Amino acid sequence: MIPFEKDGLDSTTDRAVIVHPDLGSLDQNTLEYRLEEAEGLALAIGLVAVSKRYFSVRAPKPGTLFGSGQVGQIKTILAQNDATILIVDGTLSAIQQRNLEEELKVKVIDRTGLILEIFGARAATAEGRLQVELAHLDYQAGRLVRSWTHLERQRGGFGFLGGPGETQIESDRRMIRDRMAKLRKDLSHLRKTRSLHRSRRQKAPWPVVALVGYTNAGKSTLFNRLTGAEVFAEDLLFATLDPTMREFPLSGYDKAIISDTVGFVSDLPTQLVAAFRATLEEVTAADIIVHVRDISHVTSDSQARDVEQILRELGVDLEGGEGAPIIEAWNKIDLIDKEGGEHVHIPEVIPDNVVPISAVTGEGIDELLQMISTNLSLNHDTDTVTLSVSDGKRLAWLHENGRVLETEQDQDDLVLAVKMSKRNWGRFRQLQM
């Protein structure tokens, strides 16, 4: 496993040991994949995982989480591998983190801190950095943080693994509260701006499709396939952070807009869900939600449940009520074919809202587009509209977004019977305002 050359990282100083505290809730296969995922998270910021294992924790210790014997084993593993960082694939309290650092003499970071570190390194836009900084400060508010300047200097960003800025946060609690208040104010302004943008889009005759899914499920690859764009797509956790929107061709519509969003992950820090609500609200305002799943992954079902849980936290209706229809795109079927599908296979009976695809080869893409188009036409209502014969703009809008069943002229007015989706009826009423 090789870190990014562009980070200029020194593997002698960025060697990490990963440990997962097994509290008895996961089976053997899931434990193994959690360790692999944690290794992928470490790789995403250039850390070399030189050893990884899980420890059974029947009774978590308030001071260190792990038992004294387990702490001794971890210390030995760190020394044997010349590692300077311990990644705990779980949640540590501030006291547990401090005690482990004092006992092991290395930097200790938990799963939440690791994910925050990745987001800090990846945030490319001003709004992304605002949201990550707020999440970071919220996480660090109650923690004692020392300076690990070699990581901050090499990696840049916020230096979640340590850095000069953290000593200032440590020494002045008032400053961190003031900074968080300012960030929340800025994010509130951002949310209002995005809301205005959404309102303008809703007045336009273009449906919006949002891609959601577990990190590394292939959302950006599918996004590029549909739009011809070149959004960064890599076999890497959290390859996409800042949301991207592009237009793409869709049968029955002049054009449509598709949004690529940040990937989700199990135990996604609550600070990030809250901070990124401004950009994730794009999902709740979409006409169609496409849940992209890596169907070749053994824990695909578990990943899907994690995604659904986060969508619920965002207020997305998953029960088929008034919310946008949800389509599942079972991606990476080409990997199942190549590997024979010994442990993973596609069921013979596929649910009505599912399309097996390969974003890499293009297999199933036409079927996915047809399902998107079909779902956009569901739950249509028929109503009567009266327009002036000179109102060509709204007349054209109705023809583009609905089905004009009947037209009668009454002097200078046109009376039309129109069948259209409930969401489009709402958009049409906004056009009249």
NORSUL-V536781 format. One record per backbone hydrogen bond with DSSP energy under -0.5 kcal/mol. NH is the residue of the N-H (numbers start at 0). CO is the residue of the C=O. Records with the same first field share a line. If there is no record, write none. Layout:
NH: CO  CO
This chain:
6: 3
7: 4
8: 3
10: 8
12: 9
13: 9
15: 47
16: 84
17: 50
18: 86
19: 52
21: 19  54
22: 20
30: 26
31: 27
32: 28
33: 29
34: 30
35: 31
36: 32
37: 33
38: 34
39: 35
40: 36
41: 37
42: 38
43: 39
44: 41
45: 42
46: 41
47: 13
48: 46
49: 15  47
50: 15
52: 17
54: 19
56: 21  54
57: 55
60: 64
64: 60
65: 63
70: 66
71: 67
72: 68
73: 69
74: 70
75: 71
76: 72
77: 73
78: 74
79: 75
80: 76
81: 78
82: 77
83: 14
84: 14
85: 106
86: 16  84
87: 85  108
88: 18  86
89: 87
91: 89
96: 92
97: 93
98: 94
99: 95
100: 96
101: 97
102: 98
103: 99
104: 100
106: 83
108: 85
110: 87  89
113: 109
114: 110
115: 111
116: 112
117: 113
118: 114
119: 115
120: 116
121: 117
122: 118
128: 124
129: 125
130: 126
131: 127
132: 128
133: 129
134: 130
135: 131
136: 132
137: 133
138: 134
139: 135
140: 136
142: 139
144: 142
147: 145
150: 147
151: 147
152: 148
153: 149
154: 150
155: 151
158: 155
161: 158
162: 145
165: 162
166: 162  163
167: 163
168: 164
169: 165
170: 166
171: 167
175: 171
176: 172
177: 173
178: 174
179: 175
180: 176
181: 177
182: 178
183: 179
184: 180
185: 181
186: 182
187: 183
188: 184
189: 185
190: 186
191: 187
192: 188
193: 189
194: 190
195: 191
196: 192
197: 193
198: 194
199: 195
200: 196
201: 197
202: 198
203: 199  200
205: 200  203
208: 256
209: 287
210: 258
211: 209  289
213: 291
214: 263
216: 213
221: 217
222: 218
223: 219
224: 220
225: 221
226: 222
227: 223
235: 233
238: 235
243: 259
245: 257
247: 255
249: 252
252: 249
255: 247
256: 206
257: 245
258: 208
259: 243
260: 210  258
262: 239
263: 212
267: 264
271: 268
272: 268
273: 269
274: 270
275: 271
276: 273
277: 274
279: 275
280: 276
281: 278
282: 279
283: 279
284: 280
285: 282
286: 207
287: 207
288: 324
289: 209  287
290: 288  326
291: 211  289
292: 290  328
294: 292  330
295: 330
296: 293
299: 296
302: 298
303: 299
304: 300
305: 301
306: 302
307: 303
308: 304
309: 305
310: 306
311: 307
312: 308
313: 309
314: 311
315: 310
317: 315
324: 286
326: 288
327: 352
328: 290  326
329: 327  354
330: 292  328
332: 356
334: 331
335: 331
336: 332
337: 333
338: 334
339: 335
341: 338
349: 347
353: 350
354: 327
356: 329
357: 362
361: 357
364: 361
367: 363
368: 364
369: 365
370: 366
371: 367
372: 368
373: 369
374: 370
375: 371
376: 372  373
377: 374
380: 419
382: 417
384: 415
386: 384  413
388: 411
390: 387
391: 389
394: 390
395: 391
396: 392
397: 393
398: 394
399: 395
400: 396
401: 397
402: 418
403: 401
404: 402  416
405: 416
407: 414
409: 412
410: 408
412: 409
413: 386
414: 407
415: 384  413
416: 405
417: 382  415
418: 402
419: 380  417
421: 378
424: 420
425: 421
426: 422
427: 423
428: 424
429: 425
430: 426
431: 427
432: 429
